[in-house]
Amino acid sequence: MQSDIQTAYRAAIDGITPYAPGKPIEEVARELGLDPTTIIKLASNENPLGPSPKALAAITAHLGDVRLYPDSDGYSLRHALAAHLGLDATQLIIGRGSDEIMHFLAVAYLEPGDEVVMGDPPFSMYEISTLTMGAVPVKVPLKEFAHDLPAMAAAVTPRTKVIYIANPHNPTGALNTRAEVDAFLAAVPPSVLVVLDEAYCEYVTRADYPRSLDYVREGRNVLVMRTFSKIYALAGLRVGYGICGRPDVLAALHQVREPFNVANLTQWAAIASLDDPEQVPRSIAANDAGKAYLYGQFARMGLPYVPTEANFILVDLKQPCKEVFGKLLREGVIVRTGDPFGYPTMIRVTIGTTAENTRFIGALEKVLG
Ligand SMILES: Cc1ncc(COP(=O)(O)O)c(C=O)c1O
């Protein structure tokens, strides 16, 4: 019986290493016998300021709606986003996080043996969703922690269906410029869908960041992915979206979308977040201040780091990161180890509040001796 069940699984899923999330606070408290209220989590690039008060008010106001199925098509949220971005609501699809948009792409596009080009290390869901379909991740090493776009263009073959570019990239925080992306799009065959994953775009301060919505307006074979999980601090409600100027691409994604994929409270919270002009600048200001503090502390401690355009920093501890990670956990500080990404001496730390950043640096100094 057991073996019958095992052989029923698709062979394609054998090679998948499941997504490794940042350790939840409750889990660390349970495992180490710590008081959860004393633990800080700087492991999943969540916004330490929390959501807009308007989002919280919208959730409260709509609590009674949980009786009802959500608007399957996300009409109001798509229209609010369209107004916010200066696009048409038909150019948007909403998902249960941008992770679900990646899932739509995989299911709608990938036949076994198809190739998906991505950076190495990639954001891991690109690889997982590709392998799920029996398709082939083609991983192109990063260059100076950002995507090596000429090498990625050169990796395209007749089997390439999709290319993923996280910009800024996770786990590095590094960015590809507008000139680089323009040249890349000119080099890639128009039949290949280029996905620009902009989960952290609102944090970017550099003027040479690509204007990805222009690619959408030009009707290119480009899908931009964004999320409410990061700067809007709605990670727990799960909502992200895809933006595309090609009706055929969006129609394919909608064909594989479950009905009611984004919860109604989530949709209301997202709409209200867009209506708060303070949420983004407030979060950028806190992030920039935390970034400057952490850069200064890392420099003082002689720890090299990757300059970031996002809300996290990859820093080199110059010793095996797993041991430091374990010691930081015992200090009640959760970060992310670099070893799954191929950076065995680095950790990735989310930029927190002033108090969290100070606490992290104090703990780091203690455990590094
Ligand atoms: C680059 C990147 N893309 C996508 C996601 C997924 O975000 P969401 O919460 O919208 O599924 C993340 C989350 O960490 C990310 O870092």
The ligand as an ORCA input file, in Angstrom:
! r2SCAN-3c Opt
* xyz 0 1
  C      12.254     38.577     -4.669
  C      10.974     38.100     -4.067
  N       9.949     37.807     -4.857
  C       8.784     37.373     -4.376
  C       8.593     37.196     -3.031
  C       7.277     36.636     -2.558
  O       6.517     37.578     -1.984
  P       4.970     37.336     -1.677
  O       4.838     37.484     -0.219
  O       4.270     38.407     -2.451
  O       4.579     35.976     -2.162
  C       9.615     37.497     -2.144
  C       9.439     37.287     -0.700
  O      10.348     37.302      0.087
  C      10.846     37.958     -2.675
  O      11.879     38.229     -1.881
*
